Amino acid sequence: MNVSDLLTMYEYNYWANRKILRVAADLPPEQFVAPQDLSWGSIRDVLVHIMGAEWVWRMRCQEHRSPSAMLDPAQFPTLDALTSRWNEEEAAMRAYLESLNETALAQPLAYVSTGGRPFSSTLWHILLHVVNHGTQHRAEVAHLLTQLGHSPGDIDMILFSRERGE
C-alpha cells in the first residue's frame, strides 16, 4: 500500500460520510436517536460507532494508546454535536495520514482491543480496515435513511472517483 492510495481511500471515506451527514440533517431529532433495526441501535448510535472506531484506531496507530471503550453515543445528543466532533477527528486523522510513508505503513503495530486482548497487525491493513468498516455501517444507515424518505443517493467509490475526474 502506498500513501497516495491510502489518502484517496480516506478522501472517499470522508466524502461518503459527508453525504450521509447532510441527509441525516433533514431528519427530525427524535428520528435521529430513535432505536432502529441497525447493528448499533439508532442512526445516531451507528454514526457515533463509525466515528468512534476511527478515533480508537487513530489512538492506537498514532498515539500508541488503546482506549478501553468506544465513544458513548449519549455524548452526542444532536447531529451538530456529532458532526463537530467528527470534523475534529477527520482533521486529526488527515494530519496523521499525511505524516506516514510506505515504510511506516508496512510495519506491524501492537495494540490492545477494548476488551483487553493483545493483537498485532500491519499498519496499512488497520488503516484500510477503518475505511472498510465505515463503508459497512454507512450502507446500513443509507438504507434506513432511504426507507425514511431521505436517501443520500449512491455512495459508491466509483462515483466519488468520477466526481474527481479520475
C-alpha positions in Angstrom: 0.0 0.0 0.0 1.3 3.4 -0.8 0.4 6.7 1.0 -1.2 8.3 -2.1 -3.7 5.4 -2.5 -4.4 5.3 1.2 -5.1 9.1 1.2 -7.5 8.5 -1.8 -9.4 5.9 0.3 -9.8 8.3 3.1 -10.9 11.1 0.8 -13.6 8.7 -0.4 -14.4 7.8 3.2 -14.9 11.4 4.2 -16.9 12.2 1.0 -19.3 9.4 1.8 -19.6 10.4 5.5 -20.5 14.0 4.4 -23.2 12.7 2.1 -24.8 10.7 5.0 -24.5 13.5 7.5 -26.1 16.0 5.0 -29.1 13.8 4.6 -29.3 12.9 8.3 -29.6 16.7 9.0 -33.1 16.5 7.4 -34.4 14.1 10.0 -36.4 15.2 12.9 -34.2 15.0 16.0 -36.4 12.2 17.5 -35.9 10.1 14.4 -32.1 10.6 14.6 -32.0 9.0 18.0 -34.9 6.5 17.8 -34.0 2.9 18.2 -33.9 1.1 14.8 -33.1 -2.4 13.5 -29.5 -1.5 13.0 -26.3 -3.0 14.2 -25.8 -0.3 16.9 -29.3 0.9 17.5 -30.3 4.4 16.2 -28.9 6.3 13.3 -27.0 8.4 15.7 -25.6 5.4 17.5 -24.3 3.9 14.3 -22.7 7.1 13.2 -21.1 7.5 16.6 -19.8 3.9 16.2 -18.2 4.7 12.9 -16.6 7.9 14.2 -15.6 6.2 17.5 -13.9 3.3 15.6 -11.9 5.9 13.6 -10.9 7.6 16.8 -9.9 4.3 18.6 -7.8 3.2 15.6 -6.1 6.5 15.3 -5.3 6.5 19.0 -3.8 3.0 18.6 -1.9 3.9 15.4 -0.7 7.4 16.1 -0.5 7.7 19.8 0.1 4.0 20.7 -2.7 4.2 23.2 -5.5 1.7 23.2 -8.7 3.2 24.5 -10.6 0.7 26.7 -14.0 1.8 25.5 -15.7 3.2 22.4 -17.3 6.6 22.5 -20.7 6.9 24.2 -23.5 8.0 21.9 -25.1 9.9 24.7 -22.2 12.3 24.5 -23.6 13.4 21.1 -27.3 14.2 21.7 -27.6 16.1 18.4 -26.3 15.7 14.9 -24.5 19.1 15.3 -22.6 17.7 18.3 -21.7 14.6 16.4 -20.6 16.5 13.3 -18.5 18.9 15.3 -16.6 16.1 16.9 -16.3 14.2 13.6 -14.8 17.2 11.9 -12.1 17.3 14.6 -11.4 13.6 14.2 -11.2 13.9 10.5 -8.7 16.7 10.7 -6.6 14.7 13.2 -6.7 11.6 11.0 -5.8 13.5 7.9 -2.8 15.1 9.7 -1.7 11.6 10.9 -2.1 10.0 7.5 0.0 12.9 5.9 2.8 12.1 8.3 3.1 8.5 7.1 5.4 6.9 4.5 5.5 3.5 2.8 8.0 2.1 5.3 5.7 3.0 8.2 2.7 1.6 6.5 4.4 -1.8 6.2 5.3 -2.1 9.9 3.4 -4.2 12.4 1.5 -2.4 15.2 0.8 -4.0 18.5 -2.3 -2.8 20.3 -4.9 -4.0 22.8 -8.6 -4.4 22.0 -11.2 -2.6 24.0 -11.8 -5.9 25.7 -8.1 -6.0 26.8 -6.9 -8.6 24.3 -3.5 -8.0 22.6 -3.1 -8.1 18.8 -0.6 -7.1 16.2 -1.5 -6.1 12.6 0.3 -4.4 9.7 -0.4 -0.6 9.8 -1.9 -0.3 6.3 -4.2 -3.2 7.0 -5.6 -1.4 10.1 -6.0 1.9 8.2 -7.7 0.3 5.3 -9.9 -1.6 7.8 -11.1 1.8 9.2 -12.4 2.8 5.7 -14.0 -0.6 5.1 -15.7 -0.6 8.5 -17.1 2.8 7.7 -18.4 1.6 4.4 -20.3 -1.3 6.0 -22.0 0.8 8.6 -22.7 3.8 6.2 -24.5 1.3 4.0 -26.8 0.4 6.9 -27.6 4.0 7.6 -28.0 4.8 3.9 -30.5 2.0 3.6 -32.6 3.2 6.6 -32.4 6.8 5.5 -33.8 5.8 2.1 -36.6 3.9 3.8 -37.4 7.0 5.8 -37.6 9.1 2.6 -34.2 10.8 2.9 -31.9 8.9 0.5 -28.3 10.1 0.4 -28.1 8.8 -3.2 -25.3 6.4 -4.2 -22.2 6.4 -2.1 -20.1 4.2 -4.3 -16.4 4.8 -4.6 -16.6 4.9 -8.4 -19.0 7.9 -8.2 -16.5 9.6 -5.9 -13.8 9.0 -8.5 -15.9 10.3 -11.3 -16.7 13.5 -9.4 -13.0 14.0 -9.0 -12.5 13.4 -12.7 -10.4 10.3 -12.3 
